[in-house]
Each structure stands twice: as C-alpha cells, then as structure tokens.
Amino acid sequence: MKNILVVCTGNVCRSPTGEYLLKKELGPDFDVKSAGLGALVDHPAHELAQKIALEHGVDLSPHRARQINMDILKWADLVLVMEAGQKSELLHSYPWLEGKVFRYGKSMRVDVPDPYRRPESAFVLAWNYLSKLTPYWVDLIKKGKMPE
C-alpha cells in the first residue's frame, strides 16, 4: 500500500490538509495525493487552511486542486474520503473501489466537517479532526494493513 489518495469536495481545504499531514508523517516511501469530487481545479489550498497548517509546521503552498478521475483512482491503493456521502458517491460511480475507500474519520466514526466559506474557527476544527485522525492511518499504512 504505497499510493494514498485523499478526497474531499473542492480539494482546497480538507483533502490537501490530510494529504500533507500524511506526507509529513509517512515520509518519502509513500506517494500521497489528493483530489476533489467537484474540485476547484488549479486553485491553491484555501488561505485559512494554509495559515493553520503553517502554524503547525505543515506547508500547503505547493498544492493545486485537481478533479478526481479514473486514472488517479486506478493509481490509488487506498482512498480516504472526508464524509460518508463521498464514499457512497464514489462507490456508486466506481463499484470496483469497494474495499479501497474509507472515511478519514473511520477510527472515530466521524465525518470531517467542511470549513469552506465558514469562519476561521471551522478551519481550526477541520485541522483538529485531521491531525487527531492521521496517526490511525499512518500506523495502518506503515504496517501495510487495510482497516477492518
């Protein structure tokens, strides 16, 4: 399990944050990318997402949003979505992803709330969720295990 894809809606808030958190923790032996179901293609990460990440030592500035597509889904060994509805949407469109798509918040049975067009406190909340949820995935990925 070397290729990890993190998915949200616009690919400018939650999924880039998850992507860069995973990159930081997993290191160079793993390839982590992100994409959006309705991506704001070529947009950088949202300025508040960048600000909060940078305050925690994570630089999102290289990020540019990309639309999810068949090629990136085939590339991915593991697909992490932010909401249960996103998992359902992916599995409806791409049933062959069954067993590869999981909620980022699976370990705590939560969705990561979307901060887009909300105040800075919503971005802090999303960061807090993602930073607390990331170690679960880092541990599984490094062990080469899929969640149960």
LOLUMFI-994559 format. One record per residue: residue in one letter; x, y, z of N, C-alpha, C in turn. Coordinates in nm, 3 decimals, padded with zeros to 5 digits. Example, Ala and Ser with C-alpha at 12.3 -4.5 7.8 and 13.67 -1.06 7.14 Angstrom:
<pts>
> A/01.319/-00.569/00.780/01.230/-00.450/00.780/01.320/-00.330/00.780;
> S/01.285/-00.225/00.708/01.367/-00.106/00.714/01.290/00.003/00.787;
</pts>
This chain:
<pts>
> M/00.086/-00.118/00.000/00.000/00.000/00.000/00.090/00.124/00.000;
> K/00.122/00.170/-00.117/00.216/00.283/-00.131/00.149/00.410/-00.182;
> N/00.038/00.397/-00.255/-00.027/00.513/-00.319/-00.156/00.547/-00.246;
> I/-00.158/00.662/-00.181/-00.270/00.704/-00.098/-00.336/00.826/-00.160;
> L/-00.468/00.823/-00.175/-00.544/00.935/-00.230/-00.640/00.986/-00.123;
> V/-00.636/01.117/-00.098/-00.725/01.182/-00.001/-00.824/01.266/-00.081;
> V/-00.954/01.250/-00.050/-01.059/01.311/-00.130/-01.153/01.394/-00.043;
> C/-01.190/01.512/-00.096/-01.299/01.590/-00.038/-01.380/01.649/-00.154;
> T/-01.446/01.759/-00.131/-01.530/01.817/-00.235/-01.449/01.903/-00.331;
> G/-01.397/02.015/-00.281/-01.330/02.112/-00.369/-01.180/02.095/-00.382;
> N/-01.121/02.010/-00.296/-00.977/01.985/-00.295/-00.898/02.112/-00.264;
> V/-00.953/02.196/-00.176/-00.882/02.317/-00.134/-00.874/02.334/00.018;
> C/-00.946/02.251/00.095/-00.944/02.266/00.241/-00.903/02.136/00.309;
> R/-00.996/02.041/00.316/-00.972/01.920/00.394/-00.875/01.822/00.329;
> S/-00.896/01.788/00.202/-00.809/01.685/00.143/-00.664/01.730/00.128;
> P/-00.635/01.857/00.092/-00.494/01.894/00.091/-00.432/01.889/00.231;
> T/-00.509/01.925/00.332/-00.459/01.917/00.469/-00.427/01.773/00.505;
> G/-00.519/01.682/00.476/-00.495/01.540/00.501/-00.377/01.488/00.421;
> E/-00.369/01.528/00.295/-00.258/01.486/00.209/-00.124/01.525/00.269;
> Y/-00.109/01.651/00.307/00.020/01.700/00.356/00.052/01.649/00.496;
> L/-00.051/01.626/00.579/-00.026/01.562/00.708/00.028/01.420/00.688;
> L/-00.035/01.346/00.599/00.010/01.209/00.570/00.151/01.209/00.511;
> K/00.176/01.300/00.416/00.311/01.309/00.356/00.416/01.332/00.464;
> K/00.386/01.424/00.555/00.482/01.458/00.661/00.510/01.336/00.749;
> E/00.405/01.262/00.785/00.420/01.150/00.877/00.471/01.023/00.810;
> L/00.435/01.001/00.684/00.473/00.877/00.615/00.612/00.883/00.555;
> G/00.654/01.001/00.514/00.786/01.016/00.453/00.789/00.976/00.307;
> P/00.910/00.971/00.250/00.927/00.957/00.104/00.898/00.819/00.047;
> D/00.877/00.718/00.133/00.850/00.584/00.081/00.706/00.568/00.033;
> F/00.623/00.668/00.058/00.482/00.662/00.019/00.449/00.781/-00.069;
> D/00.355/00.760/-00.161/00.311/00.866/-00.250/00.169/00.904/-00.212;
> V/00.150/01.027/-00.168/00.019/01.073/-00.123/-00.026/01.188/-00.212;
> K/-00.148/01.179/-00.263/-00.206/01.283/-00.346/-00.347/01.312/-00.295;
> S/-00.405/01.420/-00.346/-00.545/01.449/-00.313/-00.618/01.495/-00.437;
> A/-00.751/01.488/-00.428/-00.837/01.528/-00.539/-00.975/01.561/-00.483;
> G/-01.056/01.626/-00.566/-01.189/01.664/-00.524/-01.297/01.608/-00.615;
> L/-01.413/01.582/-00.556/-01.527/01.535/-00.634/-01.584/01.647/-00.719;
> G/-01.566/01.770/-00.674/-01.606/01.889/-00.750/-01.496/01.992/-00.734;
> A/-01.377/01.955/-00.777/-01.257/02.033/-00.748/-01.259/02.172/-00.810;
> L/-01.198/02.264/-00.737/-01.172/02.399/-00.786/-01.035/02.390/-00.855;
> V/-01.035/02.330/-00.973/-00.913/02.289/-01.043/-00.811/02.401/-01.052;
> D/-00.687/02.367/-01.016/-00.569/02.454/-01.018/-00.568/02.562/-00.911;
> H/-00.668/02.565/-00.824/-00.667/02.661/-00.714/-00.570/02.613/-00.607;
> P/-00.504/02.706/-00.537/-00.421/02.666/-00.422/-00.511/02.626/-00.306;
> A/-00.451/02.570/-00.203/-00.526/02.544/-00.081/-00.580/02.676/-00.028;
> H/-00.695/02.671/00.034/-00.759/02.790/00.091/-00.662/02.861/00.185;
> E/-00.664/02.994/00.183/-00.567/03.070/00.263/-00.576/03.039/00.412;
> L/-00.696/03.014/00.464/-00.708/02.981/00.607/-00.655/02.840/00.635;
> A/-00.676/02.748/00.543/-00.619/02.613/00.559/-00.466/02.623/00.559;
> Q/-00.412/02.704/00.469/-00.267/02.722/00.463/-00.214/02.785/00.592;
> K/-00.283/02.888/00.641/-00.239/02.959/00.762/-00.234/02.865/00.882;
> I/-00.340/02.789/00.902/-00.347/02.700/01.018/-00.245/02.587/01.006;
> A/-00.232/02.530/00.888/-00.133/02.424/00.867/00.008/02.475/00.895;
> L/00.039/02.595/00.845/00.172/02.652/00.864/00.202/02.676/01.012;
> E/00.100/02.714/01.087/00.115/02.732/01.232/00.156/02.601/01.301;
> H/00.127/02.489/01.233/00.161/02.357/01.287/00.276/02.292/01.209;
> G/00.348/02.372/01.133/00.467/02.322/01.064/00.440/02.246/00.935;
> V/00.322/02.264/00.877/00.287/02.196/00.752/00.262/02.301/00.644;
> D/00.338/02.293/00.536/00.329/02.391/00.427/00.243/02.338/00.314;
> L/00.126/02.398/00.295/00.033/02.358/00.188/00.053/02.438/00.060;
> S/00.148/02.531/00.059/00.161/02.623/-00.055/00.185/02.554/-00.190;
> P/00.251/02.437/-00.197/00.268/02.375/-00.329/00.138/02.318/-00.388;
> H/00.036/02.302/-00.307/-00.087/02.234/-00.351/-00.161/02.310/-00.462;
> R/-00.211/02.233/-00.559/-00.305/02.283/-00.660/-00.416/02.179/-00.673;
> A/-00.539/02.226/-00.669/-00.654/02.135/-00.670/-00.666/02.060/-00.801;
> R/-00.708/01.934/-00.790/-00.730/01.851/-00.908/-00.863/01.777/-00.894;
> Q/-00.925/01.753/-01.006/-01.051/01.679/-01.012/-01.022/01.529/-01.007;
> I/-01.102/01.459/-00.932/-01.087/01.314/-00.927/-01.116/01.257/-01.066;
> N/-01.044/01.154/-01.104/-01.066/01.091/-01.234/-01.027/00.944/-01.227;
> M/-01.058/00.872/-01.332/-01.034/00.729/-01.336/-00.886/00.695/-01.316;
> D/-00.797/00.772/-01.378/-00.654/00.741/-01.367/-00.605/00.747/-01.223;
> I/-00.643/00.852/-01.150/-00.594/00.865/-01.013/-00.660/00.761/-00.922;
> L/-00.783/00.723/-00.952/-00.848/00.618/-00.872/-00.782/00.483/-00.896;
> K/-00.744/00.455/-01.020/-00.674/00.329/-01.050/-00.535/00.327/-00.985;
> W/-00.471/00.444/-00.979/-00.338/00.458/-00.919/-00.341/00.427/-00.769;
> A/-00.449/00.468/-00.702/-00.456/00.463/-00.556/-00.473/00.321/-00.503;
> D/-00.395/00.290/-00.399/-00.413/00.166/-00.324/-00.517/00.184/-00.214;
> L/-00.529/00.308/-00.167/-00.619/00.343/-00.058/-00.677/00.481/-00.086;
> V/-00.809/00.495/-00.072/-00.877/00.622/-00.094/-00.945/00.663/00.037;
> L/-00.908/00.780/00.087/-00.965/00.831/00.212/-01.052/00.952/00.183;
> V/-01.180/00.941/00.218/-01.276/01.050/00.195/-01.310/01.117/00.328;
> M/-01.366/01.236/00.320/-01.396/01.312/00.441/-01.535/01.284/00.498;
> E/-01.627/01.236/00.414/-01.765/01.217/00.458/-01.821/01.085/00.406;
> A/-01.913/01.029/00.481/-01.978/00.904/00.440/-02.043/00.919/00.303;
> G/-02.103/01.035/00.276/-02.169/01.058/00.147/-02.071/01.054/00.030;
> Q/-01.948/01.097/00.054/-01.846/01.093/-00.051/-01.808/00.948/-00.082;
> K/-01.801/00.866/00.021/-01.773/00.724/00.000/-01.884/00.662/-00.083;
> S/-02.010/00.691/-00.047/-02.124/00.638/-00.122/-02.121/00.683/-00.267;
> E/-02.089/00.811/-00.288/-02.083/00.864/-00.424/-01.976/00.794/-00.508;
> L/-01.858/00.774/-00.449/-01.751/00.706/-00.521/-01.788/00.561/-00.552;
> L/-01.844/00.491/-00.455/-01.879/00.351/-00.476/-01.994/00.335/-00.575;
> H/-02.083/00.433/-00.580/-02.191/00.430/-00.679/-02.135/00.444/-00.820;
> S/-02.041/00.536/-00.837/-01.982/00.562/-00.969/-01.874/00.461/-01.006;
> Y/-01.803/00.410/-00.906/-01.689/00.320/-00.929/-01.699/00.201/-00.832;
> P/-01.793/00.107/-00.857/-01.814/-00.004/-00.762/-01.689/-00.088/-00.738;
> W/-01.595/-00.087/-00.831/-01.472/-00.165/-00.816/-01.380/-00.110/-00.706;
> L/-01.415/00.008/-00.651/-01.337/00.065/-00.540/-01.371/00.002/-00.405;
> E/-01.474/-00.084/-00.402/-01.514/-00.147/-00.276/-01.392/-00.210/-00.208;
> G/-01.375/-00.181/-00.079/-01.262/-00.233/-00.004/-01.138/-00.145/-00.009;
> K/-01.144/-00.038/-00.091/-01.031/00.056/-00.102/-01.067/00.195/-00.050;
> V/-01.196/00.222/-00.031/-01.243/00.355/00.008/-01.289/00.354/00.153;
> F/-01.235/00.448/00.231/-01.270/00.458/00.372/-01.282/00.605/00.412;
> R/-01.362/00.629/00.514/-01.369/00.764/00.570/-01.241/00.792/00.648;
> Y/-01.187/00.911/00.631/-01.068/00.953/00.708/-01.099/00.938/00.857;
> G/-01.223/00.966/00.895/-01.264/00.959/01.035/-01.316/00.823/01.080;
> K/-01.282/00.719/01.005/-01.332/00.584/01.036/-01.304/00.543/01.179;
> S/-01.184/00.568/01.229/-01.146/00.521/01.363/-01.233/00.581/01.473;
> M/-01.289/00.700/01.448/-01.373/00.766/01.549/-01.519/00.774/01.504;
> R/-01.547/00.712/01.388/-01.683/00.712/01.330/-01.738/00.853/01.312;
> V/-01.654/00.938/01.251/-01.695/01.077/01.228/-01.665/01.120/01.084;
> D/-01.741/01.217/01.039/-01.708/01.289/00.916/-01.623/01.409/00.957;
> V/-01.534/01.451/00.868/-01.457/01.573/00.892/-01.538/01.688/00.835;
> P/-01.582/01.782/00.918/-01.669/01.890/00.871/-01.599/01.983/00.772;
> D/-01.675/02.025/00.672/-01.622/02.110/00.565/-01.617/02.255/00.613;
> P/-01.497/02.316/00.615/-01.487/02.454/00.661/-01.508/02.558/00.550;
> Y/-01.522/02.514/00.426/-01.528/02.607/00.312/-01.639/02.710/00.331;
> R/-01.603/02.837/00.308/-01.695/02.951/00.322/-01.746/02.968/00.464;
> R/-01.666/02.924/00.560/-01.701/02.938/00.700/-01.589/03.015/00.770;
> P/-01.609/03.055/00.895/-01.506/03.133/00.965/-01.382/03.051/00.998;
> E/-01.278/03.120/01.040/-01.151/03.055/01.072/-01.168/02.942/01.173;
> S/-01.261/02.957/01.266/-01.281/02.852/01.367/-01.319/02.719/01.303;
> A/-01.389/02.722/01.189/-01.425/02.598/01.118/-01.300/02.532/01.059;
> F/-01.204/02.612/01.015/-01.078/02.558/00.962/-00.994/02.497/01.075;
> V/-00.997/02.563/01.191/-00.926/02.509/01.308/-00.989/02.374/01.346;
> L/-01.121/02.367/01.346/-01.190/02.243/01.378/-01.152/02.132/01.280;
> A/-01.152/02.162/01.150/-01.114/02.062/01.049/-00.969/02.017/01.072;
> W/-00.878/02.113/01.099/-00.739/02.078/01.128/-00.732/01.983/01.248;
> N/-00.806/02.017/01.355/-00.803/01.936/01.476/-00.850/01.793/01.448;
> Y/-00.958/01.780/01.374/-01.005/01.646/01.335/-00.896/01.572/01.260;
> L/-00.845/01.632/01.154/-00.748/01.564/01.067/-00.620/01.529/01.142;
> S/-00.571/01.620/01.225/-00.446/01.591/01.296/-00.464/01.479/01.398;
> K/-00.584/01.468/01.457/-00.610/01.360/01.552/-00.636/01.226/01.482;
> L/-00.691/01.230/01.362/-00.724/01.109/01.287/-00.606/01.051/01.210;
> T/-00.510/01.134/01.175/-00.399/01.091/01.090/-00.315/00.977/01.148;
> P/-00.282/00.976/01.278/-00.198/00.867/01.330/-00.256/00.727/01.308;
> Y/-00.389/00.715/01.313/-00.454/00.586/01.285/-00.415/00.535/01.147;
> W/-00.424/00.624/01.048/-00.392/00.585/00.910/-00.243/00.562/00.890;
> V/-00.161/00.645/00.951/-00.016/00.629/00.939/00.025/00.490/00.990;
> D/-00.030/00.451/01.103/00.002/00.321/01.160/-00.039/00.207/01.066;
> L/-00.162/00.211/01.017/-00.209/00.106/00.925/-00.128/00.103/00.796;
> I/-00.106/00.219/00.738/-00.035/00.227/00.610/00.107/00.174/00.624;
> K/00.175/00.214/00.730/00.312/00.167/00.751/00.317/00.016/00.772;
> K/00.212/-00.040/00.832/00.205/-00.185/00.851/00.154/-00.257/00.726;
> G/00.108/-00.179/00.626/00.054/-00.240/00.503/-00.080/-00.306/00.523;
> K/-00.156/-00.260/00.622/-00.286/-00.320/00.652/-00.401/-00.230/00.608;
> M/-00.508/-00.294/00.563/-00.633/-00.221/00.537/-00.714/-00.228/00.665;
> P/-00.797/-00.127/00.691/-00.880/-00.131/00.812/-00.985/-00.243/00.804;
> E/-01.032/-00.283/00.919/-01.132/-00.389/00.925/-01.271/-00.331/00.923;
</pts>
